Amino acid sequence: MKNLIKRLFRGRILPVLFGPLRGMRLRFSKLLKGRVFIQRYEADKQKAFDLFINPGSIFFDIGANVGLHSYYVSRKFSDVKIISFEPLPANVKYIKEIAAINRLKNIRVVEAAVGSKSGDQFFDQSDNNSKGMLTTNKTTLKVKTYSLDDYCNSENVFPDVIKIDVEGAESQVLEGAKYLLEKKHPVFVIELHNPEQDLAVGRILNEYGYSIFRLNQHVSDVDSNFLIKVKNVLASWPDGDGIWGSIVAYHGTELKS
């Protein structure tokens, strides 16, 4: 039945039926999981955006994939400037098409990966369009890369909130953002992928005076223990007080929104 549905609808522009993207038109594609049309996508991150993004903010979507978080922020905050970084050409094409179809005019797509330095780097495309990452191994694809500091200073644009989902290269993004971490203090929403990266990310954020919280996926609103304090940044899973999962980090100790 699932394969029949895929054959019937693949390539068609269809409306999202439920959730905050309801009414948006997306192209049913192998790039996109079909359940996006009928259920909310990564609700914990969307709640974090609701908490930390304000009118007039600048939002960086790093590892935008097919742009679902960019679309969410665009619809929720029409005056927010969104810059979506995505290195895979097929994903870039998809985001641009869907943004145009739905008249989401505040999304700018940058066809590049974000890492520790600017230049060109090999990219491992993995087995699907959502799991690729920068690599030191020679692959069939080389992509443009930016460090956040280089991009922000050259474009004179400094984000208030940064989402990072880069399949195990999270610390590379932060390594290239030392100026932002020290001087600009954006809020980070980061999906962590392995214990090595957990600890590297925790070390960097702690060094620059950030408070780190894990997103609680089991609450219905941001007022119900949504942010769980990471008490031990020197430990990862299975330490319940360690750093793992999806996290939010903001500078200092007082919650600002």
Backbone as numpy.savetxt, mean C-alpha at the origin, in Angstrom:
# Nx Ny Nz CAx CAy CAz Cx Cy Cz
-17.99 -24.34 -11.65 -18.82 -23.14 -11.65 -17.96 -21.88 -11.65
-16.89 -21.89 -10.82 -16.01 -20.73 -10.74 -15.36 -20.45 -12.09
-14.90 -21.51 -12.76 -14.26 -21.33 -14.07 -15.25 -20.84 -15.11
-16.50 -21.29 -15.00 -17.54 -20.85 -15.94 -17.79 -19.35 -15.77
-17.87 -18.90 -14.52 -18.09 -17.47 -14.25 -16.93 -16.65 -14.80
-15.72 -17.15 -14.62 -14.56 -16.43 -15.13 -14.63 -16.30 -16.64
-15.02 -17.37 -17.32 -15.11 -17.33 -18.78 -16.21 -16.39 -19.25
-17.31 -16.35 -18.51 -18.44 -15.51 -18.91 -18.15 -14.02 -18.76
-17.42 -13.66 -17.69 -17.27 -12.25 -17.35 -15.91 -11.67 -17.64
-14.91 -12.49 -17.94 -13.55 -11.96 -18.13 -13.52 -10.94 -19.25
-12.90 -9.80 -18.93 -12.78 -8.73 -19.92 -13.90 -7.72 -19.87
-14.97 -8.02 -19.16 -16.11 -7.09 -19.10 -15.94 -6.07 -17.98
-16.51 -4.90 -18.18 -16.57 -3.87 -17.15 -17.82 -4.11 -16.32
-17.64 -4.35 -15.01 -18.75 -4.69 -14.14 -18.76 -3.78 -12.91
-19.94 -3.54 -12.34 -20.01 -2.71 -11.13 -19.67 -3.52 -9.88
-19.03 -2.89 -8.91 -18.84 -3.49 -7.60 -20.19 -3.45 -6.89
-20.59 -4.57 -6.28 -21.95 -4.69 -5.74 -22.06 -4.31 -4.27
-20.98 -4.49 -3.50 -21.06 -4.24 -2.07 -19.80 -3.52 -1.59
-19.89 -2.95 -0.38 -18.73 -2.34 0.24 -18.51 -0.91 -0.18
-17.42 -0.31 0.27 -17.17 1.12 0.02 -16.89 1.43 -1.45
-16.55 0.45 -2.25 -16.36 0.68 -3.68 -17.63 0.41 -4.48
-18.73 0.21 -3.81 -20.00 -0.09 -4.48 -20.32 0.95 -5.55
-20.65 0.45 -6.74 -20.98 1.33 -7.85 -19.81 1.63 -8.76
-18.59 1.44 -8.25 -17.43 1.61 -9.12 -17.43 0.54 -10.19
-16.90 0.89 -11.35 -16.82 -0.07 -12.44 -15.38 -0.54 -12.60
-15.21 -1.86 -12.51 -13.91 -2.48 -12.65 -13.95 -3.47 -13.81
-12.82 -3.65 -14.43 -12.74 -4.66 -15.48 -12.46 -6.01 -14.84
-13.33 -6.98 -15.09 -13.13 -8.34 -14.60 -11.95 -8.93 -15.35
-10.89 -9.23 -14.63 -9.62 -9.56 -15.27 -8.86 -10.57 -14.43
-7.94 -11.27 -15.05 -7.08 -12.19 -14.30 -6.19 -11.43 -13.32
-6.07 -10.13 -13.49 -5.28 -9.32 -12.57 -6.00 -9.07 -11.25
-7.29 -9.34 -11.23 -8.16 -8.92 -10.12 -8.89 -10.13 -9.55
-8.90 -10.28 -8.23 -9.67 -11.35 -7.59 -11.15 -11.02 -7.68
-11.94 -11.99 -8.11 -13.37 -11.77 -8.34 -14.14 -11.36 -7.10
-13.67 -11.77 -5.93 -14.42 -11.45 -4.71 -14.43 -9.95 -4.41
-13.55 -9.20 -5.06 -13.54 -7.75 -4.87 -14.89 -7.14 -5.24
-15.62 -7.78 -6.15 -16.91 -7.24 -6.59 -18.00 -7.42 -5.54
-17.79 -8.31 -4.57 -18.88 -8.64 -3.64 -18.49 -8.49 -2.17
-17.25 -8.11 -1.87 -16.90 -7.92 -0.46 -15.81 -6.86 -0.31
-15.69 -6.34 0.91 -14.73 -5.28 1.19 -13.31 -5.83 1.10
-12.39 -5.01 0.58 -11.01 -5.42 0.37 -10.10 -4.84 1.44
-9.43 -5.73 2.21 -8.48 -5.31 3.24 -9.04 -4.18 4.10
-10.12 -4.51 4.78 -10.85 -3.51 5.56 -9.99 -2.88 6.64
-9.03 -3.63 7.20 -8.21 -3.05 8.27 -7.38 -1.88 7.76
-6.83 -2.00 6.58 -6.05 -0.88 6.02 -6.97 0.29 5.70
-8.16 0.01 5.18 -9.09 1.09 4.87 -9.50 1.85 6.12
-9.67 1.14 7.24 -9.98 1.82 8.50 -8.82 2.71 8.94
-7.59 2.23 8.71 -6.43 3.06 9.04 -6.41 4.32 8.19
-6.75 4.21 6.91 -6.81 5.40 6.06 -7.86 6.38 6.60
-9.01 5.84 7.01 -10.07 6.69 7.56 -9.56 7.46 8.78
-8.72 6.81 9.58 -8.26 7.40 10.83 -7.19 8.47 10.60
-6.32 8.26 9.63 -5.14 9.12 9.50 -5.16 10.08 8.31
-5.96 9.81 7.30 -6.02 10.72 6.16 -7.02 11.83 6.45
-6.61 13.05 6.19 -7.46 14.22 6.39 -7.69 14.94 5.06
-8.71 15.80 5.00 -8.91 16.59 3.78 -7.64 17.33 3.39
-7.29 17.25 2.12 -6.11 17.93 1.63 -4.81 17.16 1.81
-4.88 15.96 2.38 -3.67 15.17 2.59 -3.06 14.73 1.26
-1.82 14.27 1.35 -1.15 13.61 0.22 -0.92 12.16 0.62
-1.37 11.25 -0.22 -1.32 9.81 0.06 -0.47 9.10 -0.98
0.52 8.34 -0.52 1.34 7.51 -1.41 0.89 6.06 -1.27
0.56 5.45 -2.39 0.19 4.03 -2.44 1.36 3.28 -3.08
2.23 2.71 -2.25 3.45 2.06 -2.75 3.22 0.56 -2.85
3.35 0.07 -4.07 2.94 -1.30 -4.36 1.43 -1.31 -4.58
0.99 -0.44 -5.50 -0.44 -0.21 -5.68 -1.17 -1.41 -6.29
-0.43 -2.30 -6.94 -1.03 -3.45 -7.62 -2.06 -2.94 -8.63
-3.34 -3.32 -8.53 -4.35 -2.83 -9.48 -5.09 -1.61 -8.95
-4.63 -1.05 -7.83 -5.12 0.26 -7.42 -6.30 0.31 -6.47
-6.67 -0.81 -5.85 -7.89 -0.83 -5.05 -7.83 0.16 -3.87
-6.69 0.28 -3.22 -6.60 1.25 -2.11 -6.59 2.68 -2.64
-5.98 2.89 -3.79 -6.02 4.22 -4.39 -7.46 4.61 -4.74
-8.23 3.67 -5.27 -9.63 3.96 -5.60 -10.41 4.29 -4.33
-10.18 3.51 -3.26 -10.89 3.74 -2.01 -10.63 5.15 -1.49
-9.35 5.52 -1.42 -9.00 6.83 -0.90 -9.55 7.93 -1.81
-9.50 7.71 -3.11 -10.00 8.71 -4.06 -11.48 8.98 -3.87
-12.25 7.92 -3.67 -13.70 8.09 -3.49 -14.03 8.67 -2.12
-13.28 8.27 -1.11 -13.57 8.71 0.26 -13.13 10.16 0.47
-12.01 10.54 -0.16 -11.44 11.86 0.05 -11.13 12.49 -1.30
-12.10 13.15 -1.88 -11.96 13.61 -3.26 -10.90 14.69 -3.43
-10.54 15.37 -2.32 -9.54 16.44 -2.44 -8.14 15.99 -2.01
-7.96 14.70 -1.77 -6.64 14.16 -1.42 -5.85 13.88 -2.69
-4.58 14.23 -2.67 -3.70 13.94 -3.81 -3.12 12.55 -3.61
-3.31 11.68 -4.60 -2.90 10.29 -4.51 -1.82 10.01 -5.55
-0.70 9.45 -5.10 0.35 9.03 -6.02 0.54 7.53 -5.84
0.27 6.79 -6.90 0.29 5.33 -6.87 1.54 4.82 -7.58
2.40 4.15 -6.84 3.63 3.60 -7.40 3.42 2.13 -7.72
3.64 1.77 -8.98 3.46 0.39 -9.40 4.37 0.10 -10.59
5.23 -0.92 -10.49 6.20 -1.17 -11.56 5.72 -2.08 -12.69
4.71 -2.91 -12.46 4.30 -3.86 -13.49 3.43 -3.19 -14.55
3.83 -3.25 -15.81 3.09 -2.54 -16.87 1.61 -2.91 -16.94
1.28 -4.19 -16.76 -0.13 -4.59 -16.85 -0.95 -3.95 -15.74
-0.40 -3.89 -14.54 -1.10 -3.24 -13.42 -1.25 -1.74 -13.65
-0.19 -1.12 -14.16 -0.24 0.32 -14.45 -1.34 0.63 -15.45
-1.40 -0.17 -16.50 -2.44 0.02 -17.52 -3.83 -0.12 -16.92
-3.99 -1.10 -16.03 -5.29 -1.33 -15.39 -5.70 -0.12 -14.54
-4.78 0.37 -13.71 -5.12 1.51 -12.84 -5.53 2.72 -13.67
-4.77 3.01 -14.71 -5.08 4.18 -15.53 -6.44 4.04 -16.20
-6.74 2.84 -16.68 -8.04 2.62 -17.33 -9.19 2.81 -16.34
-9.08 2.18 -15.17 -10.18 2.23 -14.20 -10.34 3.64 -13.63
-9.24 4.33 -13.39 -9.34 5.71 -12.91 -10.05 6.59 -13.94
-9.76 6.36 -15.22 -10.41 7.14 -16.27 -11.89 6.81 -16.38
-12.22 5.52 -16.35 -13.62 5.09 -16.47 -14.47 5.68 -15.35
-13.90 5.72 -14.14 -14.65 6.17 -12.98 -14.40 7.65 -12.63
-13.66 8.34 -13.50 -13.39 9.76 -13.35 -12.75 10.09 -12.00
-11.78 9.29 -11.64 -11.01 9.52 -10.42 -9.80 10.37 -10.79
-9.98 11.66 -10.73 -9.00 12.59 -11.29 -7.85 12.93 -10.34
-7.92 12.46 -9.10 -6.88 12.81 -8.14 -5.84 11.70 -7.97
-5.82 10.72 -8.88 -4.84 9.64 -8.84 -3.78 9.87 -9.92
-2.53 9.89 -9.50 -1.42 9.94 -10.43 -0.65 8.63 -10.32
-0.41 7.98 -11.44 0.30 6.69 -11.44 1.75 6.91 -11.84
2.65 6.40 -11.01 4.08 6.44 -11.31 4.52 5.01 -11.61
4.95 4.77 -12.85 5.34 3.41 -13.25 6.76 3.14 -12.77
6.85 2.76 -11.51 8.16 2.52 -10.89 7.96 1.78 -9.58
9.02 1.10 -9.17 9.07 0.53 -7.83 9.73 1.53 -6.90
9.56 1.32 -5.61 10.21 2.16 -4.60 11.15 1.29 -3.80
12.40 1.75 -3.66 13.39 0.97 -2.94 14.36 1.84 -2.18
15.51 1.29 -1.89 16.50 2.02 -1.09 17.24 3.07 -1.89
17.23 2.95 -3.22 17.93 3.94 -4.05 17.24 4.03 -5.40
17.50 5.12 -6.10 16.91 5.35 -7.42 17.79 4.72 -8.50
17.16 4.33 -9.58 17.89 3.73 -10.69 17.05 2.71 -11.41
17.65 1.58 -11.75 16.95 0.46 -12.38 17.32 -0.81 -11.64
16.34 -1.70 -11.49 16.60 -2.92 -10.74 15.77 -4.06 -11.32
16.30 -5.28 -11.19 15.55 -6.45 -11.64 14.33 -6.65 -10.75
13.28 -7.19 -11.38 12.01 -7.40 -10.68 11.55 -8.83 -10.89
11.27 -9.52 -9.80 10.75 -10.88 -9.85 9.23 -10.81 -9.91
8.65 -11.21 -11.06 7.21 -11.10 -11.25 6.43 -12.19 -10.53
7.10 -13.19 -9.99 6.47 -14.28 -9.27 5.44 -14.98 -10.17
4.44 -15.64 -9.55 3.48 -16.39 -10.34 2.19 -15.64 -10.59
2.06 -14.42 -10.05 0.90 -13.59 -10.38 1.25 -12.13 -10.16
0.34 -11.26 -10.52 0.63 -9.83 -10.55 0.64 -9.17 -9.19
0.32 -9.90 -8.13 0.25 -9.27 -6.80 1.41 -9.67 -5.89
2.34 -10.50 -6.36 3.39 -11.00 -5.49 4.79 -10.64 -5.95
4.93 -9.80 -6.95 6.24 -9.45 -7.45 7.01 -8.57 -6.48
8.35 -8.59 -6.62 9.18 -7.76 -5.74 10.54 -7.53 -6.39
11.23 -6.49 -5.93 12.59 -6.22 -6.38 13.51 -7.36 -5.98
14.51 -7.62 -6.82 15.43 -8.71 -6.54 16.82 -8.37 -7.06
17.83 -9.01 -6.48 19.19 -8.86 -6.98 19.51 -9.90 -8.05
18.60 -10.86 -8.23 18.78 -11.88 -9.26 18.42 -11.32 -10.63
19.09 -11.80 -11.66 18.78 -11.38 -13.01 17.48 -12.05 -13.46
16.50 -11.22 -13.83 15.22 -11.72 -14.31 14.94 -11.14 -15.70
13.78 -11.44 -16.23 13.43 -10.95 -17.57 12.89 -9.53 -17.55
12.68 -8.98 -16.36 12.11 -7.63 -16.25 12.99 -6.74 -15.40
13.32 -5.58 -15.92 14.02 -4.56 -15.17 13.10 -3.35 -15.07
12.99 -2.77 -13.88 12.05 -1.68 -13.67 12.77 -0.45 -13.14
12.15 0.69 -13.35 12.66 1.95 -12.78 12.38 1.94 -11.29
13.31 2.42 -10.52 13.10 2.52 -9.07 13.39 3.94 -8.60
12.69 4.32 -7.54 12.95 5.58 -6.84 13.19 5.29 -5.37
14.05 6.05 -4.75 13.98 6.15 -3.30 12.94 7.23 -3.00
12.26 7.09 -1.87 11.25 8.09 -1.52 11.86 9.48 -1.37
13.03 9.54 -0.76 13.66 10.86 -0.58 13.95 11.52 -1.93
14.49 10.75 -2.88 14.78 11.32 -4.19 13.51 11.79 -4.88
12.47 10.94 -4.86 11.23 11.31 -5.54 10.60 12.54 -4.91
10.49 12.55 -3.60 9.81 13.65 -2.92 10.55 14.97 -3.10
11.87 14.93 -3.00 12.64 16.16 -3.15 12.65 16.66 -4.59
12.70 15.75 -5.55 12.71 16.18 -6.96 11.35 16.71 -7.39
10.27 16.14 -6.86 8.92 16.56 -7.24 8.34 17.60 -6.28
9.06 17.85 -5.18 8.58 18.77 -4.15 7.18 18.39 -3.67
7.02 17.12 -3.36 5.76 16.62 -2.84 6.08 15.68 -1.68
5.41 15.92 -0.53 5.76 15.18 0.68 4.49 14.57 1.28
4.44 13.25 1.35 3.20 12.57 1.75 2.89 12.70 3.24
1.61 12.69 3.54 1.15 12.64 4.93 0.95 11.20 5.39
0.50 10.36 4.47 0.26 8.94 4.76 0.85 8.11 3.63
1.56 7.05 4.01 2.20 6.16 3.02 1.76 4.73 3.30
1.16 4.09 2.30 0.87 2.66 2.39 1.98 1.90 1.67
2.52 0.86 2.32 3.59 0.06 1.73 3.17 -1.41 1.72
3.10 -1.98 0.53 2.84 -3.42 0.38 3.70 -3.90 -0.77
4.92 -4.34 -0.44 5.92 -4.62 -1.48 6.52 -6.02 -1.34
5.76 -6.92 -0.76 6.07 -8.36 -0.79 7.46 -8.71 -0.27
7.85 -8.12 0.85 9.10 -8.50 1.47 10.25 -7.56 1.24
9.98 -6.39 0.68 11.03 -5.37 0.49 10.71 -4.11 1.28
9.96 -4.27 2.37 9.48 -3.12 3.12 10.62 -2.27 3.68
11.65 -2.94 4.21 12.75 -2.18 4.82 13.53 -1.40 3.77
13.58 -1.89 2.52 14.24 -1.15 1.46 13.56 0.20 1.22
12.23 0.20 1.28 11.49 1.46 1.10 11.87 2.45 2.20
11.93 1.96 3.44 12.27 2.84 4.56 13.73 3.28 4.51
14.61 2.42 4.03 16.02 2.79 3.91 16.20 3.97 2.95
15.31 4.09 1.99 15.38 5.19 1.04 14.56 6.39 1.44
14.11 6.42 2.70 13.22 7.50 3.16 13.74 8.14 4.44
15.07 8.24 4.58 15.65 8.76 5.83 15.26 10.22 6.07
15.24 11.02 5.01 14.85 12.43 5.17 13.39 12.54 5.62
12.52 11.76 4.98 11.11 11.78 5.37 10.94 11.35 6.82
11.64 10.29 7.20 11.51 9.78 8.56 11.99 10.80 9.60
13.07 11.50 9.28 13.66 12.42 10.24 12.99 13.78 10.27
12.55 14.26 9.09 12.07 15.65 9.00 10.57 15.79 8.78
9.95 14.87 8.06 8.56 15.05 7.64 7.55 14.21 8.43
7.98 13.10 8.95 7.17 12.27 9.85 5.82 11.83 9.29
5.78 11.25 8.10 4.50 10.74 7.60 4.03 9.54 8.43
2.75 9.26 8.35 2.19 8.03 8.92 2.42 6.90 7.92
2.81 5.73 8.43 3.01 4.56 7.58 1.97 3.50 7.88
1.41 2.92 6.82 0.56 1.73 6.92 1.27 0.65 6.11
1.79 -0.36 6.80 2.71 -1.31 6.17 2.21 -2.74 6.35
2.20 -3.50 5.27 1.96 -4.93 5.35 3.31 -5.64 5.39
3.56 -6.35 6.49 4.81 -7.07 6.67 4.67 -8.50 6.14
5.81 -9.07 5.69 5.71 -10.35 4.98 6.57 -11.47 5.53
7.57 -11.16 6.33 8.38 -12.24 6.89 9.12 -11.72 8.12
9.57 -12.62 9.00 10.20 -12.19 10.25 11.42 -11.29 10.06
12.23 -11.55 9.05 13.40 -10.72 8.81 13.00 -9.28 8.54
11.98 -9.10 7.69 11.50 -7.76 7.39 10.78 -7.14 8.59
10.06 -7.95 9.34 9.41 -7.44 10.54 10.41 -6.70 11.42
11.51 -7.37 11.70 12.51 -6.83 12.62 13.25 -5.65 12.02
13.53 -5.71 10.71 14.23 -4.60 10.05 13.36 -3.35 10.05
12.08 -3.51 9.74 11.16 -2.37 9.75 11.01 -1.81 11.16
10.86 -2.69 12.14 10.74 -2.23 13.52 11.95 -1.45 13.99
13.13 -1.93 13.60 14.36 -1.25 14.00 14.42 0.16 13.43
14.10 0.30 12.14 14.17 1.61 11.50 13.15 2.58 12.09
11.91 2.13 12.22 10.87 3.01 12.75 11.16 3.41 14.18
11.65 2.48 14.98 11.99 2.78 16.37 13.14 3.79 16.44
14.11 3.64 15.55 15.26 4.55 15.52 14.84 5.99 15.29
13.76 6.18 14.50 13.31 7.53 14.17 12.14 8.00 15.04
11.92 7.32 16.15 10.96 7.82 17.13 9.51 7.55 16.81
9.23 6.48 16.07 7.86 6.15 15.72 7.24 5.20 16.75
5.96 5.38 17.00 5.15 4.43 17.74 4.54 3.46 16.74
4.54 2.18 17.08 4.12 1.14 16.13 2.95 0.37 16.71
1.93 0.17 15.88 0.73 -0.55 16.28 0.36 -1.58 15.21
-0.13 -2.71 15.66 -0.65 -3.71 14.74 -2.14 -3.44 14.51
-2.59 -3.62 13.28 -4.00 -3.43 12.97 -4.80 -4.66 13.41
-5.83 -4.43 14.18 -6.69 -5.51 14.65 -7.78 -5.77 13.60
-7.68 -6.91 12.94 -8.62 -7.24 11.86 -9.99 -7.66 12.39
-10.12 -7.81 13.69 -11.33 -8.42 14.25 -12.26 -7.41 14.91
-12.09 -6.13 14.62 -12.99 -5.13 15.17 -13.75 -4.46 14.04
-14.93 -3.95 14.38 -15.79 -3.38 13.34 -15.58 -1.89 13.15
-14.94 -1.21 14.09 -14.72 0.22 13.95 -13.43 0.60 14.65
-12.94 1.82 14.35 -11.62 2.24 14.83 -11.63 2.60 16.31
-12.78 2.63 16.96 -12.84 2.97 18.39 -12.81 1.74 19.29
-12.73 0.56 18.70 -12.81 -0.68 19.49 -11.49 -1.44 19.48
-10.46 -0.84 20.10 -9.15 -1.49 20.19 -8.62 -1.86 18.81
-8.77 -0.93 17.89 -8.34 -1.19 16.51 -6.82 -1.23 16.40
-6.14 -0.38 17.15 -4.69 -0.32 17.11 -4.12 -1.01 18.35
-3.34 -2.06 18.12 -2.73 -2.83 19.20 -1.26 -2.46 19.31
-0.85 -1.92 20.43 0.51 -1.44 20.61 1.52 -2.58 20.46
2.53 -2.35 19.63 3.67 -3.27 19.53 4.64 -2.89 20.65
4.73 -3.73 21.65 5.53 -3.42 22.84 6.97 -3.87 22.69
7.22 -4.84 21.81 8.56 -5.38 21.66 8.97 -5.37 20.19
9.62 -4.30 19.75 10.01 -4.19 18.34 11.21 -5.06 18.01
11.78 -5.71 19.03 12.92 -6.58 18.80 12.51 -8.04 18.62
11.19 -8.29 18.56 10.70 -9.65 18.39 9.62 -9.68 17.31
9.53 -10.80 16.64 8.50 -10.99 15.63 7.59 -12.14 16.08
6.80 -12.65 15.16 5.93 -13.79 15.44 6.78 -14.97 15.90
6.37 -15.73 16.96 5.03 -15.75 17.57 4.88 -14.90 18.83
5.77 -13.97 19.09 5.63 -13.08 20.23 4.41 -12.19 20.02
3.43 -12.32 20.89 2.21 -11.55 20.73 2.41 -10.06 20.87
3.49 -9.64 21.54 3.79 -8.23 21.69 4.79 -7.75 20.65
5.22 -8.64 19.74 6.22 -8.30 18.75 5.62 -7.62 17.53
6.46 -7.41 16.54 6.05 -6.72 15.31 5.83 -7.76 14.22
4.61 -7.78 13.67 4.24 -8.69 12.59 2.85 -8.29 12.08
2.47 -8.85 10.96 1.15 -8.56 10.40 1.11 -7.23 9.68
-0.03 -6.57 9.72 -0.18 -5.23 9.15 -0.07 -4.21 10.28
0.73 -3.18 10.05 1.01 -2.23 11.12 0.73 -0.80 10.67
0.53 0.06 11.66 0.51 1.51 11.49 1.61 2.08 12.36
2.32 3.06 11.84 3.37 3.73 12.63 3.21 5.23 12.46
3.18 5.95 13.58 3.16 7.41 13.51 4.23 7.94 14.44
4.69 9.15 14.17 5.83 9.71 14.90 5.40 10.21 16.26
6.22 9.91 17.26 5.94 10.37 18.62 5.03 9.40 19.35
4.46 9.87 20.44 3.62 9.01 21.28 2.15 9.41 21.29
1.86 10.62 20.83 0.48 11.08 20.81 -0.16 10.81 19.45
-1.37 10.24 19.47 -2.09 9.96 18.23 -2.53 11.26 17.60
-2.09 11.46 16.35 -2.48 12.67 15.62 -3.27 12.26 14.40
-4.33 12.96 14.10 -5.13 12.65 12.91 -5.74 13.91 12.35
